[in-house]
Amino acid sequence: MIIVTGGRGGIGLAVVRKLTEEGAKVVWTDIEEEVIGEPVPGATYFKQDVTSEDDWKALEEFMAANFDGIDGLVNNAGIYQHLSIFDTTMENYRQLMRVNAEGALLGCQTAMRLMNPGGAIVNMASAAGIKPGPVAIAYGMSKAAVLNLTQAVATQMIYLKNGVRCNAICPGAVNTPMTKIGGIDASDNPLMEMIKARSVTGDVAKASDMANVAAFLLSEQSAYITGQAIVADGGYLVC
């Protein structure tokens, strides 16, 4: 049983689809139930705002009442704002930190109470959390916090000797509804053209590319990997 937050569209929906196709039972959460794309048969929806402690408590109670623990959590819910340091207000900063960082923290805390031995947490971070740029300042800060959280949780689990792992995925540019809402459109944007030129495929990533990494990190194939940030950016950071 795996929980996926932010499962309504983009990477989250792709993760729900991938895990379901591989035979996993999935509960996905989001503020709204209507998906942006093709619905995934067999997956269970739970209404949730990841910034709400009450919503996380309700999800924990729902999972405990209906399932025998969980085997994984994908902390995917997040928002993006394409703002320079001059344009970023404190409200922008606080909103990004609430959703991206605090939401991930609440998710990890909840998962650690529900997790079966040998389970895994996957946090969706970003290449922007490793290498900051002149735009999306607060977004990068929030994702850097997620990377720190990932290592802290992994360390805690090592000391508890319960076999639970915690890793992060750091996507580069991914063609999803969130990036378009954030002011970036992969079809006509100078930044995207530069990213494509520095990509091993010559294009931005598909949501399914990130879903494949998430499925690997949740599986027994990654049993000896924990506390790591898996960069899936097509080579952008090394160019």
C-alpha positions as CSV (number, residue, x, y, z in Angstrom):
1,M,0.0,0.0,0.0
2,I,1.5,3.3,-1.1
3,I,0.3,6.9,-0.6
4,V,1.0,9.5,-3.3
5,T,0.3,13.1,-2.5
6,G,-0.5,15.6,-5.3
7,G,-1.8,12.7,-7.5
8,R,-4.2,14.8,-9.5
9,G,-1.9,15.5,-12.4
10,G,1.6,15.7,-13.7
11,I,4.3,13.6,-12.0
12,G,1.9,12.6,-9.2
13,L,-0.7,11.1,-11.6
14,A,2.1,9.4,-13.5
15,V,3.4,7.8,-10.3
16,V,-0.1,6.6,-9.4
17,R,-0.4,5.1,-12.9
18,K,3.0,3.4,-12.8
19,L,2.5,1.9,-9.3
20,T,-1.0,0.7,-10.1
21,E,0.2,-0.9,-13.3
22,E,2.9,-2.7,-11.3
23,G,0.2,-4.2,-9.0
24,A,0.5,-1.8,-6.0
25,K,-2.5,-0.6,-4.0
26,V,-2.4,3.2,-4.1
27,V,-4.2,5.9,-2.2
28,W,-3.6,9.3,-3.8
29,T,-4.4,12.6,-2.3
30,D,-5.0,16.1,-3.6
31,I,-7.2,19.1,-2.9
32,E,-9.5,18.2,-5.9
33,E,-10.5,14.8,-7.2
34,E,-10.8,15.6,-10.9
35,V,-7.6,14.5,-12.5
36,I,-5.7,16.5,-15.2
37,G,-5.4,13.6,-17.6
38,E,-6.7,10.0,-17.8
39,P,-8.0,8.7,-14.5
40,V,-6.3,5.6,-13.0
41,P,-8.7,2.7,-12.4
42,G,-8.2,1.0,-9.0
43,A,-6.5,3.9,-7.2
44,T,-8.3,5.4,-4.2
45,Y,-8.7,9.1,-3.7
46,F,-8.5,10.9,-0.4
47,K,-9.2,14.7,-0.2
48,Q,-6.2,16.4,1.4
49,D,-4.4,19.8,1.7
50,V,-0.8,18.8,2.6
51,T,-0.3,22.0,4.6
52,S,-3.1,21.0,7.0
53,E,-2.1,19.0,10.1
54,D,-5.8,18.1,10.5
55,D,-5.9,16.6,7.0
56,W,-2.8,14.5,7.6
57,K,-4.3,13.3,10.9
58,A,-7.5,12.3,9.0
59,L,-5.5,10.5,6.3
60,E,-3.5,8.6,9.0
61,E,-6.8,7.6,10.7
62,F,-8.2,6.5,7.3
63,M,-5.2,4.4,6.5
64,A,-5.0,2.8,9.9
65,A,-8.7,1.9,9.8
66,N,-8.7,0.4,6.3
67,F,-5.2,-1.0,5.6
68,D,-2.5,-2.9,7.4
69,G,0.0,-0.2,7.5
70,I,1.7,1.3,4.4
71,D,4.8,0.3,2.4
72,G,5.6,3.6,0.8
73,L,4.9,7.3,0.6
74,V,5.6,9.6,-2.3
75,N,5.6,13.2,-1.1
76,N,4.9,14.7,-4.5
77,A,2.5,17.6,-3.8
78,G,4.1,20.9,-4.6
79,I,3.8,24.3,-6.2
80,Y,6.1,26.4,-8.4
81,Q,6.5,30.1,-8.7
82,H,8.8,31.6,-11.4
83,L,10.0,34.7,-9.5
84,S,13.3,36.4,-9.1
85,I,14.7,37.6,-5.8
86,F,13.4,41.1,-6.6
87,D,9.9,39.9,-7.3
88,T,9.6,37.4,-4.4
89,T,7.4,38.6,-1.6
90,M,7.3,37.1,1.9
91,E,3.9,35.7,1.1
92,N,5.4,33.9,-2.0
93,Y,8.1,32.5,0.2
94,R,5.8,31.4,3.0
95,Q,3.4,29.7,0.6
96,L,6.2,27.8,-1.1
97,M,7.7,26.7,2.2
98,R,4.2,25.7,3.6
99,V,3.4,23.5,0.6
100,N,6.7,22.1,-0.5
101,A,8.7,21.9,2.8
102,E,6.2,21.7,5.6
103,G,3.9,19.4,3.5
104,A,6.8,17.0,3.0
105,L,7.7,17.2,6.8
106,L,4.1,16.3,7.8
107,G,4.1,13.5,5.3
108,C,7.3,12.0,6.6
109,Q,6.0,12.2,10.2
110,T,2.8,10.5,9.2
111,A,4.5,7.8,7.1
112,M,6.9,7.0,9.9
113,R,3.9,6.1,12.2
114,L,2.2,4.0,9.5
115,M,5.1,2.4,7.7
116,N,5.7,-1.3,7.7
117,P,9.3,-2.5,8.2
118,G,11.3,-2.2,5.0
119,G,9.1,0.5,3.5
120,A,10.3,3.6,1.7
121,I,9.6,7.3,1.5
122,V,10.3,9.2,-1.7
123,N,10.4,13.0,-1.5
124,M,10.0,15.0,-4.7
125,A,12.7,17.7,-4.6
126,S,14.2,19.5,-7.6
127,A,17.5,20.2,-9.3
128,A,16.7,23.8,-8.3
129,G,17.3,22.7,-4.7
130,I,20.9,21.7,-5.6
131,K,21.9,24.5,-8.0
132,P,20.0,27.8,-7.6
133,G,19.4,30.2,-10.4
134,P,18.3,33.7,-10.9
135,V,14.6,32.8,-11.0
136,A,12.4,30.6,-8.8
137,I,14.4,31.7,-5.8
138,A,12.0,30.7,-3.1
139,Y,11.0,27.5,-4.9
140,G,14.7,26.4,-4.9
141,M,14.9,27.2,-1.2
142,S,11.9,25.1,-0.4
143,K,13.3,22.2,-2.4
144,A,16.7,22.5,-0.6
145,A,14.8,22.1,2.6
146,V,13.3,18.9,1.2
147,L,16.7,17.5,0.5
148,N,17.8,18.3,4.1
149,L,14.7,16.6,5.4
150,T,15.4,13.5,3.3
151,Q,18.8,13.0,4.8
152,A,17.5,13.7,8.3
153,V,14.7,11.1,8.0
154,A,17.0,8.5,6.4
155,T,19.5,9.0,9.3
156,Q,16.7,8.6,11.9
157,M,15.5,5.3,10.2
158,I,19.0,3.9,10.2
159,Y,19.3,4.3,13.9
160,L,15.8,2.8,14.4
161,K,17.0,-0.3,12.4
162,N,13.5,-0.8,10.8
163,G,14.7,-1.0,7.2
164,V,12.8,2.0,6.2
165,R,14.5,4.1,3.5
166,C,14.1,7.8,2.5
167,N,15.3,9.2,-0.8
168,A,14.6,12.2,-2.9
169,I,14.1,12.7,-6.7
170,C,15.5,15.9,-8.2
171,P,13.8,16.5,-11.5
172,G,14.9,19.1,-13.9
173,A,12.4,20.6,-16.3
174,V,9.3,18.2,-16.7
175,N,6.5,18.8,-19.1
176,T,3.6,19.0,-16.6
177,P,0.6,21.2,-15.9
178,M,2.5,22.7,-12.9
179,T,5.3,24.1,-15.0
180,K,2.9,25.7,-17.5
181,I,0.9,27.2,-14.7
182,G,4.1,28.6,-13.3
183,G,4.7,30.6,-16.4
184,I,6.9,28.1,-18.3
185,D,5.5,26.5,-21.5
186,A,7.8,23.8,-23.0
187,S,6.6,24.7,-26.5
188,D,7.7,28.3,-26.7
189,N,10.1,29.5,-24.0
190,P,13.8,30.5,-24.3
191,L,14.6,28.9,-21.0
192,M,13.1,25.6,-22.1
193,E,15.1,25.8,-25.4
194,M,18.3,26.2,-23.3
195,I,17.3,23.2,-21.1
196,K,16.6,21.1,-24.2
197,A,20.0,21.9,-25.6
198,R,21.6,20.6,-22.3
199,S,19.5,17.4,-22.2
200,V,20.7,14.0,-23.2
201,T,17.4,13.4,-25.1
202,G,17.2,16.9,-26.6
203,D,13.9,17.5,-24.8
204,V,12.4,18.1,-21.4
205,A,11.4,15.2,-19.3
206,K,8.1,13.4,-19.3
207,A,6.2,12.8,-16.1
208,S,6.6,9.1,-16.7
209,D,10.3,9.5,-16.5
210,M,10.0,10.6,-12.9
211,A,7.5,7.9,-12.2
212,N,10.0,5.3,-13.2
213,V,12.5,6.6,-10.8
214,A,9.9,6.7,-8.0
215,A,8.9,3.1,-8.6
216,F,12.6,2.0,-8.4
217,L,13.1,3.9,-5.1
218,L,10.0,2.2,-3.7
219,S,11.1,-1.2,-4.8
220,E,13.4,-3.8,-3.3
221,Q,15.8,-3.1,-6.1
222,S,16.9,0.0,-4.2
223,A,17.1,-1.7,-0.8
224,Y,20.6,-0.4,-0.2
225,I,19.9,3.2,-1.2
226,T,18.9,5.7,1.4
227,G,19.4,9.4,2.1
228,Q,20.2,10.1,-1.5
229,A,19.1,12.8,-4.0
230,I,18.6,11.1,-7.3
231,V,19.1,13.8,-10.0
232,A,16.9,13.1,-13.0
233,D,17.5,16.2,-15.1
234,G,18.8,14.8,-18.4
235,G,22.3,16.0,-17.6
236,Y,21.4,19.7,-17.1
237,L,23.4,20.1,-13.9
238,V,26.6,18.7,-15.4
239,C,26.6,20.7,-18.6
